[in-house]
């Protein structure tokens, strides 16, 4: 036996390997299985040109063995194995990768798909082990050697007995502590779950014996039941990724079952996107658009992202950089050989490849949604009910950077038959001479229908978009216009449906009533910016309109947000009175005969306008008293 020290600043570097590089201890199993897979691939590659290998492709395998009593976990392969020199070179020099060297030597040849590249994965075993041994017999050699180490102090290499070609890595699992439950790595179901999570698509079978208990049949009903152990060999991994199969070989139920099993949904997905892209960014993608959001989708706890694989090995469970926020509802995975991984293969080095993949995925998702909108309108409307808010937030967020990407995916309820319409559909059927896209805000379609301004706009034959979500108006404000047509809130003071003669007549009437309006405003107070007559109310006596960029609905939304109480937002409101309604003449009479009552009427009309517009009455007690007082006169 020869005892040796690790090279390359052994103690310091080994300590970093064990304690700093990997964030999750469970990664060790992925790394050991990947190393075993590489060893199998190397021997398989050799078998293509060397008949002496004598191992059929179907006979290559990885075995996992657990011994709870001895506290050992073994990863066994029948791959190429290592000589004494290779054990010393590959395991005695930290960050020396035999797999990387093999790949470099054969980079121009086909069928070479080696996972390892950094030469540090093996040392992750020391995160969960007090001691690690490696027994290996190289193909073509009659000798076998055992490498052993307890960590930073060094390692030994000595001859050993091993009949078959390949490598056995034995981990002596640490004792359980208060902080770490190392016993879980001796549990057959936990190990099976880790294989399924990280190494499900390793191309070679990963097998492990499972022991279960079976009741022993007996005729004595009073006797305590006895059980016997039943052992069976199970293959833990799927081996062939669904996304690497030809689409012609995959049935719809295959996609649906994969989605429900992998992403824990009880319904089939609304759409499936299966693609393979080659060129600047080479990758396979299998994406799913769900029918409904997960329970935590609109909470802070929700994490977006796609699963990221490199050559079939899971690298990240949720890679957020692959999805923009507005498509965060998409589930699925990406498998690429071109990504630059960090040394632990847990995270990515940010490079152009990742950005290229993300950009391509974004385009594919958008294209699929557009196709659904065009070909399956009913299905798209159901999708939009579930995720439309996210698309609208996407228009508003980032200062409108993505509005052109998303604007044609938006739907809004319309005054025409109360159905969903796109902005394009609205624009295509606008009346001749119509210069704006009209919209109204409210809690429900029914409440929007009750707005005084709604009747006037509909009487002109104009369609109205009904905005019932908090984000709706903010999204339209960010869009600004569509197809050259600006958006116009029917409650905006700039709404003008009059002819030139009507405008001129109304302006003269408002000028004549200026002193009356000033008195009314003084009675109401700072809640409004002014009072005026209007022609746009049809049969309604009053309404509130807003001046400037903040509408009444936006005021309600902004003031309902956390922390808004300290800095209230206030829309600039105008009390508009129907110039054709009998109340207009009543006010003029009061101005001339009873200015005190005029002030009371002004407060009462303002309260009524608030109620109609969905705004709280400033002083309900005063409002009630005024109603009773005027009723008794």
URHUHU-V894362 format. One record per residue. N is the residue number from 1. RES is the residue in three letters. SS is DSSP state (helix for helix, strand for strand, loop for the rest). PSI is psi as a letter, one per 40 degrees, with the letter a starting at -180 (999 if undefined). D_FIRST is the distance of its C-alpha to the first C-alpha in Angstrom with 1 decimal. Layout:
n=<N:N>
res=<RES:RES>
ss=<SS:SS>
psi=<PSI:PSI>
d_first=<D_FIRST:D_FIRST>
//
This chain:
n=<1:2:3:4:5:6:7:8:9:10:11:12:13:14:15:16:17:18:19:20:21:22:23:24:25:26:27:28:29:30:31:32:33:34:35:36:37:38:39:40:41:42:43:44:45:46:47:48:49:50:51:52:53:54:55:56:57:58:59:60:61:62:63:64:65:66:67:68:69:70:71:72:73:74:75:76:77:78:79:80:81:82:83:84:85:86:87:88:89:90:91:92:93:94:95:96:97:98:99:100:101:102:103:104:105:106:107:108:109:110:111:112:113:114:115:116:117:118:119:120:121:122:123:124:125:126:127:128:129:130:131:132:133:134:135:136:137:138:139:140:141:142:143:144:145:146:147:148:149:150:151:152:153:154:155:156:157:158:159:160:161:162:163:164:165:166:167:168:169:170:171:172:173:174:175:176:177:178:179:180:181:182:183:184:185:186:187:188:189:190:191:192:193:194:195:196:197:198:199:200:201:202:203:204:205:206:207:208:209:210:211:212:213:214:215:216:217:218:219:220:221:222:223:224:225:226:227:228:229:230:231:232:233:234:235:236:237:238:239:240:241:242:243:244:245:246:247:248:249:250:251:252:253:254:255:256:257:258:259:260:261:262:263:264:265:266:267:268:269:270:271:272:273:274:275:276:277:278:279:280:281:282:283:284:285:286:287:288:289:290:291:292:293:294:295:296:297:298:299:300:301:302:303:304:305:306:307:308:309:310:311:312:313:314:315:316:317:318:319:320:321:322:323:324:325:326:327:328:329:330:331:332:333:334:335:336:337:338:339:340:341:342:343:344:345:346:347:348:349:350:351:352:353:354:355:356:357:358:359:360:361:362:363:364:365:366:367:368:369:370:371:372:373:374:375:376:377:378:379:380:381:382:383:384:385:386:387:388:389:390:391:392:393:394:395:396:397:398:399:400:401:402:403:404:405:406:407:408:409:410:411:412:413:414:415:416:417:418:419:420:421:422:423:424:425:426:427:428:429:430:431:432:433:434:435:436:437:438:439:440:441:442:443:444:445:446:447:448:449:450:451:452:453:454:455:456:457:458:459:460:461:462:463:464:465:466:467:468:469:470:471:472:473:474:475:476:477:478:479:480:481:482:483:484:485:486:487:488:489:490:491:492:493:494:495:496:497:498:499:500:501:502:503:504:505:506:507:508:509:510:511:512:513:514:515:516:517:518:519:520:521:522:523:524:525:526:527:528:529:530:531:532:533:534:535:536:537:538:539:540:541:542:543:544:545:546:547:548:549:550:551:552:553:554:555:556:557:558:559:560:561:562:563:564:565:566:567:568:569:570:571:572:573:574:575:576:577:578:579:580:581:582:583:584:585:586:587:588:589:590:591:592:593:594:595:596:597:598:599:600:601:602:603:604:605:606:607:608:609:610:611:612:613:614:615:616:617:618:619:620:621:622:623:624:625:626:627:628:629:630:631:632:633>
res=<UNK:UNK:UNK:UNK:UNK:UNK:UNK:UNK:UNK:UNK:UNK:UNK:UNK:UNK:UNK:UNK:UNK:UNK:UNK:UNK:UNK:UNK:UNK:UNK:UNK:UNK:UNK:UNK:UNK:UNK:UNK:UNK:UNK:UNK:UNK:UNK:UNK:UNK:UNK:UNK:UNK:UNK:UNK:UNK:UNK:UNK:UNK:UNK:UNK:UNK:UNK:UNK:UNK:UNK:UNK:UNK:UNK:UNK:UNK:UNK:UNK:UNK:UNK:UNK:UNK:UNK:UNK:UNK:UNK:UNK:UNK:UNK:UNK:UNK:UNK:UNK:UNK:UNK:UNK:UNK:UNK:UNK:UNK:UNK:UNK:UNK:UNK:UNK:UNK:UNK:UNK:UNK:UNK:UNK:UNK:UNK:UNK:UNK:UNK:UNK:UNK:UNK:UNK:UNK:UNK:UNK:UNK:UNK:UNK:UNK:UNK:UNK:UNK:UNK:UNK:UNK:UNK:UNK:UNK:UNK:UNK:UNK:UNK:UNK:UNK:UNK:UNK:UNK:UNK:UNK:UNK:UNK:UNK:UNK:UNK:UNK:UNK:UNK:UNK:UNK:UNK:UNK:UNK:UNK:UNK:UNK:UNK:UNK:UNK:UNK:UNK:UNK:UNK:UNK:UNK:UNK:UNK:UNK:UNK:UNK:UNK:UNK:UNK:UNK:UNK:UNK:UNK:UNK:UNK:UNK:UNK:UNK:UNK:UNK:UNK:UNK:UNK:UNK:UNK:UNK:UNK:UNK:UNK:UNK:UNK:UNK:UNK:UNK:UNK:UNK:UNK:UNK:UNK:UNK:UNK:UNK:UNK:UNK:UNK:UNK:UNK:UNK:UNK:UNK:UNK:UNK:UNK:UNK:UNK:UNK:UNK:UNK:UNK:UNK:UNK:UNK:UNK:UNK:UNK:UNK:UNK:UNK:UNK:UNK:UNK:UNK:UNK:UNK:UNK:UNK:UNK:UNK:UNK:UNK:UNK:UNK:UNK:UNK:UNK:UNK:UNK:UNK:UNK:UNK:UNK:UNK:UNK:UNK:UNK:UNK:UNK:UNK:UNK:UNK:UNK:UNK:UNK:UNK:UNK:UNK:UNK:UNK:UNK:UNK:UNK:UNK:UNK:UNK:UNK:UNK:UNK:UNK:UNK:UNK:UNK:UNK:UNK:UNK:UNK:UNK:UNK:UNK:UNK:UNK:UNK:UNK:UNK:UNK:UNK:UNK:UNK:UNK:UNK:UNK:UNK:UNK:UNK:UNK:UNK:UNK:UNK:UNK:UNK:UNK:UNK:UNK:UNK:UNK:UNK:UNK:UNK:UNK:UNK:UNK:UNK:UNK:UNK:UNK:UNK:UNK:UNK:UNK:UNK:UNK:UNK:UNK:UNK:UNK:UNK:UNK:UNK:UNK:UNK:UNK:UNK:UNK:UNK:UNK:UNK:UNK:UNK:UNK:UNK:UNK:UNK:UNK:UNK:UNK:UNK:UNK:UNK:UNK:UNK:UNK:UNK:UNK:UNK:UNK:UNK:UNK:UNK:UNK:UNK:UNK:UNK:UNK:UNK:UNK:UNK:UNK:UNK:UNK:UNK:UNK:UNK:UNK:UNK:UNK:UNK:UNK:UNK:UNK:UNK:UNK:UNK:UNK:UNK:UNK:UNK:UNK:UNK:UNK:UNK:UNK:UNK:UNK:UNK:UNK:UNK:UNK:UNK:UNK:UNK:UNK:UNK:UNK:UNK:UNK:UNK:UNK:UNK:UNK:UNK:UNK:UNK:UNK:UNK:UNK:UNK:UNK:UNK:UNK:UNK:UNK:UNK:UNK:UNK:UNK:UNK:UNK:UNK:UNK:UNK:UNK:UNK:UNK:UNK:UNK:UNK:UNK:UNK:UNK:UNK:UNK:UNK:UNK:UNK:UNK:UNK:UNK:UNK:UNK:UNK:UNK:UNK:UNK:UNK:UNK:UNK:UNK:UNK:UNK:UNK:UNK:UNK:UNK:UNK:UNK:UNK:UNK:UNK:UNK:UNK:UNK:UNK:UNK:UNK:UNK:UNK:UNK:UNK:UNK:UNK:UNK:UNK:UNK:UNK:UNK:UNK:UNK:UNK:UNK:UNK:UNK:UNK:UNK:UNK:UNK:UNK:UNK:UNK:UNK:UNK:UNK:UNK:UNK:UNK:UNK:UNK:UNK:UNK:UNK:UNK:UNK:UNK:UNK:UNK:UNK:UNK:UNK:UNK:UNK:UNK:UNK:UNK:UNK:UNK:UNK:UNK:UNK:UNK:UNK:UNK:UNK:UNK:UNK:UNK:UNK:UNK:UNK:UNK:UNK:UNK:UNK:UNK:UNK:UNK:UNK:UNK:UNK:UNK:UNK:UNK:UNK:UNK:UNK:UNK:UNK:UNK:UNK:UNK:UNK:UNK:UNK:UNK:UNK:UNK:UNK:UNK:UNK:UNK:UNK:UNK:UNK:UNK:UNK:UNK:UNK:UNK:UNK:UNK:UNK:UNK:UNK:UNK:UNK:UNK:UNK:UNK:UNK:UNK:UNK:UNK:UNK:UNK:UNK:UNK:UNK:UNK:UNK:UNK:UNK:UNK:UNK:UNK:UNK:UNK:UNK:UNK:UNK:UNK:UNK:UNK:UNK:UNK:UNK:UNK:UNK:UNK:UNK:UNK:UNK:UNK:UNK:UNK:UNK:UNK:UNK:UNK:UNK:UNK:UNK:UNK>
ss=<loop:strand:strand:strand:loop:loop:strand:loop:loop:helix:helix:helix:helix:helix:helix:helix:helix:helix:helix:helix:helix:loop:loop:loop:loop:loop:helix:helix:helix:helix:helix:helix:helix:helix:helix:helix:helix:helix:helix:helix:helix:helix:helix:helix:helix:helix:helix:loop:loop:loop:helix:helix:helix:loop:loop:loop:helix:helix:helix:loop:strand:strand:strand:strand:strand:strand:strand:loop:loop:loop:loop:strand:strand:strand:strand:strand:strand:loop:loop:loop:loop:loop:loop:helix:helix:helix:helix:helix:helix:helix:helix:helix:strand:loop:loop:loop:loop:helix:helix:helix:helix:helix:helix:helix:helix:loop:loop:loop:loop:loop:loop:loop:loop:loop:loop:loop:loop:loop:loop:loop:helix:helix:helix:helix:helix:helix:helix:loop:strand:strand:strand:strand:strand:strand:strand:strand:strand:loop:loop:loop:loop:loop:loop:strand:strand:strand:strand:strand:strand:loop:loop:loop:loop:loop:strand:strand:strand:strand:strand:strand:loop:loop:loop:loop:loop:strand:strand:strand:strand:strand:strand:strand:strand:loop:loop:loop:loop:loop:loop:loop:loop:helix:helix:helix:helix:helix:loop:helix:helix:helix:helix:helix:helix:helix:helix:helix:helix:helix:loop:loop:loop:loop:loop:loop:strand:strand:strand:strand:strand:strand:strand:strand:strand:strand:strand:loop:loop:loop:loop:loop:loop:loop:loop:loop:loop:loop:strand:strand:strand:strand:strand:strand:strand:strand:strand:loop:loop:loop:loop:loop:loop:helix:helix:helix:loop:loop:helix:helix:helix:loop:loop:helix:helix:helix:helix:helix:helix:helix:helix:helix:helix:helix:helix:loop:loop:loop:loop:loop:loop:loop:strand:strand:strand:strand:strand:strand:strand:loop:loop:loop:loop:loop:strand:strand:strand:strand:strand:strand:strand:loop:loop:loop:loop:loop:loop:loop:loop:loop:loop:loop:loop:loop:loop:loop:loop:strand:strand:strand:strand:strand:loop:loop:strand:strand:strand:strand:strand:strand:strand:helix:helix:helix:loop:loop:helix:helix:helix:loop:loop:loop:strand:strand:strand:strand:strand:strand:loop:loop:loop:loop:strand:loop:loop:loop:loop:loop:loop:strand:loop:loop:loop:helix:helix:helix:helix:helix:helix:helix:helix:helix:helix:helix:helix:helix:helix:helix:helix:helix:helix:helix:helix:helix:helix:helix:helix:loop:helix:helix:helix:helix:helix:helix:helix:helix:helix:helix:helix:helix:helix:helix:helix:helix:helix:helix:helix:helix:helix:helix:helix:helix:loop:loop:helix:helix:helix:helix:helix:helix:helix:loop:loop:strand:strand:strand:loop:loop:loop:loop:loop:strand:strand:loop:helix:helix:helix:helix:helix:helix:loop:loop:loop:loop:loop:loop:loop:strand:strand:strand:strand:strand:strand:loop:loop:loop:helix:helix:helix:helix:helix:loop:loop:helix:helix:helix:helix:helix:helix:helix:helix:loop:loop:loop:loop:strand:strand:strand:strand:loop:loop:loop:loop:helix:helix:helix:helix:helix:helix:helix:helix:loop:strand:strand:loop:loop:strand:strand:strand:strand:strand:loop:loop:strand:loop:loop:loop:loop:loop:loop:loop:helix:helix:helix:helix:helix:helix:helix:helix:helix:helix:helix:helix:helix:loop:helix:helix:helix:helix:helix:helix:helix:helix:helix:helix:helix:loop:loop:loop:loop:loop:strand:strand:strand:strand:strand:loop:loop:loop:loop:loop:loop:loop:strand:strand:strand:strand:strand:strand:loop:loop:loop:loop:helix:helix:helix:helix:helix:helix:helix:helix:loop:loop:loop:loop:helix:helix:helix:loop:loop:loop:loop:loop:strand:strand:strand:strand:strand:strand:strand:loop:loop:loop:helix:helix:helix:helix:helix:helix:helix:helix:helix:helix:helix:helix:loop:helix:helix:helix:helix:helix:helix:helix:helix:helix:helix:helix:helix:helix:helix:helix:helix:helix:helix:helix:loop:loop:loop:loop:loop:loop:helix:helix:helix:helix:helix:helix:helix:helix:helix:helix:helix:helix:loop:loop>
psi=<h:h:h:i:i:i:i:g:f:d:d:d:d:d:d:d:d:d:e:d:d:h:d:h:d:e:d:d:d:d:d:d:d:d:d:d:d:d:d:d:d:d:d:d:d:d:e:d:e:h:e:e:d:e:h:i:d:e:e:h:i:h:i:h:h:h:h:d:d:e:f:i:h:h:h:h:i:f:a:d:i:i:i:d:d:d:d:d:d:d:e:e:h:h:f:h:h:d:d:d:d:d:d:d:d:f:d:e:i:i:e:h:g:h:d:i:e:d:f:e:d:d:e:e:d:e:d:e:i:d:i:h:i:h:h:i:h:i:h:e:i:e:i:i:i:h:h:i:i:e:b:e:e:a:i:i:h:i:i:i:h:h:d:i:i:a:h:h:h:h:h:g:h:i:i:i:i:d:d:h:g:e:d:d:e:e:h:d:d:d:d:d:d:d:d:d:d:d:f:d:e:h:e:i:h:h:i:i:h:h:h:i:h:h:i:h:i:i:e:h:d:e:i:h:i:i:i:i:h:h:h:i:h:i:h:d:i:d:d:h:h:d:e:e:i:i:d:d:e:h:i:d:d:d:d:d:d:d:d:d:d:d:e:f:i:e:i:i:i:d:i:h:h:h:i:h:h:i:b:d:h:h:i:i:h:h:i:h:h:i:d:i:i:i:d:e:d:f:i:d:e:h:h:i:i:i:h:h:i:h:f:e:h:h:d:h:d:g:g:d:e:e:h:i:d:e:f:e:e:h:i:a:i:h:h:i:e:e:i:h:i:i:d:e:f:d:i:i:h:h:a:d:d:d:d:d:d:d:d:d:d:d:d:d:d:d:d:d:d:d:d:d:d:d:d:g:d:d:d:d:d:d:d:d:d:d:e:d:d:d:d:d:d:d:d:d:i:f:f:e:d:e:d:d:d:e:d:e:e:i:i:i:i:i:e:h:e:f:i:i:i:i:d:d:d:d:d:d:f:i:i:h:e:h:e:i:h:i:i:i:i:i:d:i:d:d:d:d:d:e:h:d:d:d:d:d:d:d:d:e:e:h:i:h:h:h:h:e:i:d:e:d:d:d:d:d:d:d:d:d:i:h:f:e:h:i:h:h:h:e:e:i:e:e:h:h:e:i:i:d:d:d:d:d:d:d:d:d:d:d:d:d:e:d:d:d:d:d:d:d:d:d:d:d:a:e:d:i:e:i:i:i:i:i:e:e:e:b:e:i:d:i:i:h:i:i:i:a:e:h:i:d:d:d:d:d:d:d:e:e:i:h:e:e:d:e:g:i:h:h:i:h:i:h:h:h:h:h:d:e:i:d:d:d:d:d:d:d:d:d:d:d:d:g:d:d:d:d:d:d:d:d:d:d:d:d:d:d:d:d:d:d:e:e:i:i:h:d:g:d:d:d:d:d:d:d:d:d:d:d:d:e:999>
d_first=<0.0:3.8:6.6:9.8:13.4:15.8:18.4:22.2:22.9:20.1:21.4:25.0:24.6:22.3:24.9:27.5:25.9:25.7:29.1:31.4:31.2:31.7:34.8:34.1:30.9:31.8:31.2:27.4:28.3:30.4:27.6:25.0:27.8:28.8:25.4:25.4:28.9:28.1:25.4:28.2:30.7:28.7:28.4:32.0:33.1:31.6:33.3:36.6:36.4:33.8:35.1:31.9:30.3:32.2:32.0:35.4:35.8:36.7:33.5:31.2:30.4:28.4:27.8:27.4:26.5:27.2:26.3:28.4:27.3:23.6:24.6:22.6:23.9:22.5:23.6:23.1:24.5:25.0:25.0:23.6:19.9:17.3:15.3:11.9:14.2:16.4:13.9:13.0:16.7:18.2:16.2:14.9:18.5:21.0:24.2:22.9:24.4:23.6:26.7:28.9:27.9:28.7:32.0:32.9:32.4:34.5:37.0:40.0:39.2:40.5:38.6:35.8:35.5:32.2:32.0:29.1:29.9:28.4:24.7:24.7:25.6:22.0:21.6:24.8:22.7:21.8:25.5:25.5:21.9:20.0:16.7:16.1:13.7:14.3:13.9:15.5:16.9:19.0:22.6:23.0:19.4:18.4:14.7:13.3:10.3:9.5:9.9:10.4:12.5:15.3:17.4:18.2:15.7:13.0:10.2:6.5:6.0:4.7:7.8:10.4:14.0:16.6:20.0:21.8:21.6:21.1:19.1:18.8:18.6:18.5:20.1:20.2:23.7:24.9:27.6:31.2:33.0:36.6:36.2:33.8:33.9:30.3:31.4:33.2:30.0:29.8:33.3:34.0:37.2:35.8:33.0:35.6:37.8:35.2:34.6:38.3:38.8:36.2:35.1:38.2:38.7:35.3:36.4:34.1:34.5:32.5:32.6:32.0:33.2:35.9:36.9:40.5:42.9:45.9:48.8:49.4:53.0:55.1:58.8:58.7:59.7:59.5:55.9:53.3:51.6:48.3:45.6:42.9:39.9:40.3:37.3:37.9:35.8:37.3:37.0:36.9:37.8:41.0:39.3:42.5:44.1:47.9:48.6:47.0:49.3:52.6:55.5:57.4:54.8:54.9:57.7:59.2:57.8:54.3:54.7:56.4:53.8:50.9:52.8:53.6:50.1:48.3:50.7:52.1:55.7:58.3:60.4:60.0:59.7:62.9:61.5:58.3:57.3:54.8:54.2:51.9:52.4:51.3:52.0:51.3:49.6:48.0:47.4:48.5:50.4:51.5:54.0:56.2:59.4:59.9:63.3:63.0:61.1:58.4:59.6:58.0:59.0:61.6:59.6:57.3:54.4:54.5:51.8:52.6:50.3:48.9:45.4:43.4:41.0:39.0:38.4:38.9:36.6:38.4:38.2:41.1:43.2:46.2:46.5:49.8:50.2:50.9:54.1:57.2:58.5:61.6:59.5:57.1:58.3:56.5:53.3:50.8:47.9:46.9:44.1:43.4:40.8:42.4:41.8:39.9:37.6:35.9:32.2:31.9:34.2:36.2:39.1:41.0:41.5:45.3:46.4:49.3:47.8:47.9:51.5:52.5:51.2:52.9:56.2:56.1:55.4:58.3:60.7:59.6:60.3:63.6:64.6:63.8:65.9:68.8:68.7:68.8:71.7:73.6:72.9:72.2:74.4:74.4:70.6:70.3:72.7:70.6:67.5:69.5:70.6:66.9:65.6:68.7:68.4:65.0:66.6:69.5:67.1:65.4:68.8:69.4:66.0:64.8:68.4:69.2:66.6:66.1:69.7:70.4:67.3:68.4:72.2:73.0:70.7:72.7:75.2:78.0:80.7:84.1:87.7:88.3:87.8:85.1:82.4:79.3:79.9:77.8:79.1:79.7:81.9:83.8:84.4:85.6:88.3:89.6:93.4:95.1:95.6:92.8:90.9:88.3:85.8:87.0:84.8:85.3:82.9:83.0:81.1:82.4:84.4:87.3:87.4:87.3:90.3:92.2:91.9:95.3:94.1:92.7:96.1:97.4:94.5:94.7:98.5:97.9:95.9:92.6:89.3:87.3:83.5:82.8:79.9:78.7:75.1:74.5:72.7:75.3:77.7:74.9:73.6:77.0:77.7:74.5:75.5:78.9:80.5:80.0:81.5:83.6:85.0:84.4:83.6:86.4:86.2:89.6:89.7:89.4:92.6:92.4:93.1:96.4:98.1:101.6:103.9:105.1:108.4:106.7:104.4:107.4:109.4:106.5:105.9:109.6:109.4:106.4:108.0:111.1:109.1:107.0:108.6:108.2:104.5:104.0:105.5:103.4:100.2:101.2:101.7:98.3:96.4:93.3:91.7:93.4:94.1:97.4:99.9:101.6:103.3:101.6:102.7:99.4:99.7:102.1:103.1:100.7:102.2:99.2:95.6:93.0:91.6:89.1:89.3:86.3:82.7:82.1:83.7:84.6:81.7:79.2:80.5:79.8:76.3:75.3:76.8:74.9:71.5:69.5:70.7:73.9:76.1:75.8:76.8:79.1:80.0:83.6:85.1:88.4:90.8:94.3:96.7:98.6:101.8:103.4:106.5:108.1:107.5:110.3:108.1:108.6:112.3:111.9:109.8:112.4:115.1:113.1:112.5:116.3:117.4:114.6:111.8:110.4:109.9:108.4:105.6:105.0:105.1:102.6:100.1:100.7:100.2:97.0:95.7:96.7:94.9:91.7:91.8:92.3:89.5:87.0:87.1:87.7:91.2:91.0:93.3:93.8:96.2:98.4:98.3:99.4:102.2:103.5:103.6:105.6:107.9:108.7:109.2:111.9:113.9>
//
